[in-house]
Amino acid sequence: MSAHIGSYDVGSDGTGLLGRERERTMVAALLTALPRGEGRVLHLSGAPGTGKSAVVRFAAAAAGRQGIRVLTTAWAPGERGLRHAALHRLLRSVLAGSTGLPTRERALLDAAFGGGVAAPGTGGPAVAGTCEPAAPDMCEPVVPGTSAVAGLVSVRLAPSAPAEPAAPAPARLAAAVMRLLTAAAEPVLLCVDDLDRLDGASRDTLRALARLCGATRVGLIVAERAAAGVRPLPDALAMTPDALTVTLGSLPAPQARALVTRAGRATGYAEEQLVLAVARGNPLALTELSLDGGHLGDAAGFGMLPATSRLAEAYAEDVEGLSAPARTVLLTAALSASPVTRDILRACTSLLGSGRAARAGLAETIARGLVAESVGDVGPAGVVGTGGAGAGAAELDEEGVGEGGEAGVGEGVGEGVGENRRLYFPEPLVRPAVLHLESAARRLAAHHALGRCLTSRPHAAWHTAQCVAGPDEELARRLEALAAGPRPGTAVLVALAALDRAARLSPDPERRAARLLRAAELACDHGLTDQALGHARRIDPSELGTFGRALLLWVHDLLPGNSAVGRERIAELCEAARAVAPQDPALTQKLLHAAARRCWWQQAGPGERHMVLRAFEDLRSGPRDARDAAVMALTAAVPLPQAEPPHSAPGPADSDGDGGGDGDGDEQHLAGQVAVLVSDLDRAAPLLEEAEAAVRAGGRYGRLPQLLVPRAMGQIWLGTQWHTAQALAEEGRMIAGRTGQSDWVARATGTLAIIAALRGQHDKALEYAAEVEEASLRLGQNRQLNLAALARALTASGTGRYVEAYARLRFLFADPAAPYAFEQVWGLAFLAEAALPAGEQADARTVVEHVTAVTEAGRAPLPQRILEYADAVLAPDDEAEVRYRRALRPGAGAWPLLHGMTQFGYGAWLRRRRRVTDSRTPLATAESVLRSLGAQSRAEQAASELRATGQATDGQSGADDIARVLSPQQLTIARLAARGLTNRAIGEQLRLSPRTVASHLYQIFPKLGVSSRAQLAARIGPD
């Protein structure tokens, strides 16, 4: 058994300690003071698992690196009854130096350790347990039955001393120990762990030693558990001016998350979040808790993860010190899915055969601080039970509580046990620890008693189900009630465990499959991929009927790794929707939505899209809701914006908690999805943000990437800076990767590629684009290629390669009959931008005219502005100014990227018309907006145009030597050539022919005294 149960791994040198900056500072101050003779005491206390031992080991490692001698001791099993055992372990490496001590100090040490220290004047070992006659007051009687610690040098008993050996007083022994330590040549740090668990004699001596550390080169760090019934060390240190006391609490969220990651037990993002929620910052729990391969166990009944042996051992002493009735009460309360005090006492009475014993046991657990009681339906954190609907709703009569109709639970518990009293655990981790420490037989007996005594039928069903081996449909139905309703935080564990158990009790294969599929859908929704796959694999499709096969098809489409199924799945989903439409309209709607999603991701042809729309029109009647709108937007050739977000009406499948309920974010998510599809980003942004908040609150981490990534894409156009877009895309990518959603990993990567390209991080953008292209082939999702094409096109235009950029963007519009997605509408702005320098104005006009025609029935504000921008950029010179002014009318600043592009296009057009003065304002505005966004290459392009007008830009002096020699346009060409651009690339960027660029360079070289581009770069710099 480890002596450091409560610690978490810090590595052999202590460098792995996470957080604890305050404690680090205190340790550093203590170690710094030791060589100066300013010995100090640092006292660490805290609940089990808070990392006290980790800080002690960190201090020991730091002291060793500074040349300070380190002596350590800690609790060891079997030594608690041995006097001075822990003290001997602390000093054993320095006891050899006791020969140089005065006679009195040597005798004290000899008396404490039972011999082994040389007797004065003899050179041999002293008589164990004896004292010098001159100082009889230095000894105390030794408790009969004690013995010396193993490992001492041989002990020679005194034949003339038949009396019981005596032990020295703690204060005098502490003085002798301090004399021994101060004789050392170097400073000494004493590290004492588990002080509250050490033998009493060692503990008292160490308390006395703490008062003697001042003005010495001896430092003391002690750690003890803060628990009821243990004498606190700070009282003993009150006389020590330099004593520092600190209570270790929970780790802050960043350090807690890092510790979970380092422990490596939580394999996915959702599991990591569950561990964080259950552990509440306790370092030991953070390193030990996990889903244990999907075996949820009894702890799932109250929404917690199962304890490991190491975590349970941290609380073992609390349990072992209880009386038998109190231990039964503690087990029953820990196991109970209901927090009602009366129900738990009733079950304990059944187990103990006595209501009086049950009440006495409850009083003992409350007195020990293991359990507490609250009044009302809502108690503090750690409330016993799941807190689900129906907990303790029914009334009990007084006779059901205990013997003689007595309702009280004893002194300090309350006068009566009313139905509004609830039990809770002040330290919630005690609950799974207790279950781990108790035998399976005792847990089963407690389940049986709780199943008979709980007044909440769903909770009683949970306990009864643990005792039933055969099929029981009625019990399975009652269990399903636990999976209904909201499931915030760790409550999803309750629902998953209930559905799993209900499936095991189901005699009918169809019902068993339905319950397993419901559990798989729930696990997918919460990002628990392994659990979802585990539930789905337990289903035998050959046992299913029409409804079961349709449900299996729907859940199969949710599971990760199934997106690569071919387009034939679209027909299967439509057929399944038609088959179950009379039986379950809600499942019909979900199947049609799945088919529509596949149409969109796989860029299905007109045949598949019409198939989905026909099925939708045939099967869906009455008012349309958000999911219906999503089906239409995903399959229509040109999705049209809606005036108001649609409202969801929960169907039969939604009433059991599978979505569509109030406050779960489903309605906002679907409405936001529709708004994104039609590029109505102003409406999508608040809807997606609201849905994200609801999804996070409900722990539905499987949905997060589907909200974060669209939000990131919207922020590209809506944001004034791209930090938010970058952060959203990165988080979405991370969560998607850790929840097995490869399609959304690719989507997030494509978004990051576009951001990188716009920022001028071209190499990174191309790396991301290559990842997206590979994922598109692997997943069979052509839609992903659009983002990769946009990223590569923006990289090309950002480096002046407008011909390549135009060709890549034109590919997005190769099929006029294909549905236009929002990526293509966005790409239209960049297509128009590249058309002029690429010499493709005529072709670009045909694309713009076609998009304008097919979207005539209605456009969202952003697509309307993009079309106005494209119309202005591609307009003949005699119409361009009017169209630019229309594109720049009030409200254009709502989309900063498009606004900056429009201002730049207008300013460049004015400069080409030799209206230099007029061009400066739009060009300066463009540079400011684009630089604020982080679009560096575009900002530099605007700055180049601005310099060509003769106006200095930020960081550029108008009196610069080179600027005086060259004209503004020559200066711009020289700077681009110094960056390595070819004549053709320079011409594309400045709307000049390659021959004109070459002519300018022919004049520039002699003016600057250079004869090559390399010399030009050295002369003016690449920037």
Summary of the structure (lengths in Angstrom):
residues: 1023
radius of gyration: 38.0
end to end distance: 65.6
largest distance: 125.1
contacts: 3713
relative contact order: 0.04
helix: 60%
strand: 5%
